[in-house]
Amino acid sequence: MVNKKELALESTTLWDFPTQNYGDTPHGNNKYNGVTSAFVIWNLLKRYTKDNDLVVDPMCGSGTTIDVAKELKRRVIGYDINVVRPDVIKNDARRIPLNNDSVDFVFIDSPYSDNISYSNDIRCIGKISCEKQEFFDELEKVAKEIHRILKPNKAVGWLIGDQWKKKKFIPTGFLLYQRLEKYFETIDTICVTRRNQTSNTDIWHNRAIQFNFYLRGFKYLFIMSKK
Ligand SMILES: C[S@@+](CC[C@H](N)C(=O)[O-])C[C@H]1O[C@@H](n2cnc3c(N)ncnc32)[C@H](O)[C@@H]1O
């Protein structure tokens, strides 16, 4: 019988399974603001890495990438400016302390505006609104670093959402994608469906009709390789 994990590798739709429901051991901490679904990372590592490859997450938060990578027997380094566990290295993603061409895969789930408070560190890119050009300039610095540390032809998976706030839509995903295209070739773009949608309630459905907006039930996953 095909199990849930194998099914997800066959399918073209990537579901954001709640972290708690995947695997036997914990991955990251679902109490961490903006925690990533372990299943998304598992899918990427199964497809784009092999045993002993070096995986890096420059904004690893509660360490979901570290846990998934270790479980899959990949080597892993997780950085963040907000350190919540001892195996996360404090570092600003705009300057990664690794050699050129030294990494096999990068996963990153970056802030997509100033909607979540991650920490008090002023270097947090999540303090800048995606309504400002500066937000994309700073993410481009991170993209450049990822490009520098990746081995030739190796891939990055970048997860990001859009913003609809105060009757104004910002296509954050597309705006980031334009920056990423300068450094990377596109392998695939995936919509990751959010299963744990807090907006999937009557109140939000009614608001969406009243104020004419769509409920955002997905994030983009850009999978790209180093040019
Ligand atoms: C969406 S969260 C990542 C969640 C993580 N993947 C997890 O599963 O817990 C975004 C992270 O970016 C980090 N961050 C923001 N600006 C940063 C910077 N300049 N350098 C490093 N990390 C940064 C935040 O502290 C936050 O942990």
The ligand as a Tripos MOL2 file, in Angstrom:
@<TRIPOS>MOLECULE
LIG
   27    29     1     0     0
SMALL
NO_CHARGES

@<TRIPOS>ATOM
      1 C1          8.8080   31.9500    8.8240 C.3       1 LIG1
      2 S1         10.0290   31.9830   10.0780 S.3       1 LIG1
      3 C2         10.9180   30.4890    9.7910 C.3       1 LIG1
      4 C3         10.2670   29.3120   10.4720 C.3       1 LIG1
      5 C4         11.1200   28.0680   10.5000 C.3       1 LIG1
      6 N1         11.3100   27.5220    9.1820 N.3       1 LIG1
      7 C5         10.5180   27.0510   11.4550 C.2       1 LIG1
      8 O1         10.0250   26.0010   10.9830 O.co2     1 LIG1
      9 O2         10.4660   27.3180   12.6520 O.co2     1 LIG1
     10 C6         11.1380   33.2360    9.5000 C.3       1 LIG1
     11 C7         12.3920   33.3610   10.3240 C.3       1 LIG1
     12 O3         13.2380   34.3390    9.7190 O.3       1 LIG1
     13 C8         14.0650   34.8210   10.7550 C.3       1 LIG1
     14 N2         14.7790   36.0090   10.2650 N.ar      1 LIG1
     15 C9         14.2660   37.2140    9.9230 C.ar      1 LIG1
     16 N3         15.2340   38.0500    9.5220 N.ar      1 LIG1
     17 C10        16.3930   37.3640    9.5780 C.ar      1 LIG1
     18 C11        17.7450   37.6700    9.2520 C.ar      1 LIG1
     19 N4         18.1180   38.8820    8.8190 N.pl3     1 LIG1
     20 N5         18.6800   36.6890    9.4070 N.ar      1 LIG1
     21 C12        18.3370   35.4650    9.8820 C.ar      1 LIG1
     22 N6         17.0800   35.1150   10.2110 N.ar      1 LIG1
     23 C13        16.1100   36.0420   10.0530 C.ar      1 LIG1
     24 C14        13.0900   35.0710   11.8860 C.3       1 LIG1
     25 O4         13.7450   35.1800   13.1310 O.3       1 LIG1
     26 C15        12.1930   33.8190   11.7650 C.3       1 LIG1
     27 O5         12.6320   32.8050   12.6220 O.3       1 LIG1
@<TRIPOS>BOND
     1     1     2 1
     2     2     3 1
     3     2    10 1
     4     3     4 1
     5     4     5 1
     6     5     6 1
     7     5     7 1
     8     7     8 2
     9     7     9 1
    10    10    11 1
    11    11    12 1
    12    11    26 1
    13    12    13 1
    14    13    14 1
    15    13    24 1
    16    14    15 ar
    17    14    23 ar
    18    15    16 ar
    19    16    17 ar
    20    17    18 ar
    21    17    23 ar
    22    18    19 1
    23    18    20 ar
    24    20    21 ar
    25    21    22 ar
    26    22    23 ar
    27    24    25 1
    28    24    26 1
    29    26    27 1
@<TRIPOS>SUBSTRUCTURE
     1 LIG1         1 GROUP 0 **** ****
